Amino acid sequence: MKPIWDMIDGFQLHLKLLSLVLFLMPLP
């Protein structure tokens, strides 16, 4: 069960970083 929760936390962190990058990127 532990690795599953670690993978979920990593996915949420990746999603936050991706949304942050998209937010900081200049709009075309």
N, C-alpha and C positions, 0 to 999 in steps of 0.2 A: 504493500500500500504506500510506503514512504516514497519510492521512486515515482509513483504516479502523481503524488502531490507536488514533488519537486518539478516534474515536467509541466504541471499545470501552472505553478508559480513562474517558471521560466517562460512559458507561453504568454502569460499576462504581462510580464516585464517586457518581452519582445514587442507585444502589442502596444504598450505604452511608449516605448522608444520609437516604434514606427509612426504612431500618431503624432509624436513630438516632431519627428523629422518632417512629416507632411505639413505640419502646422508652421514650421520655421521656413520651409521652402517658399521662395517667392512665387507668386501666382503668375502664370503666363499672360 
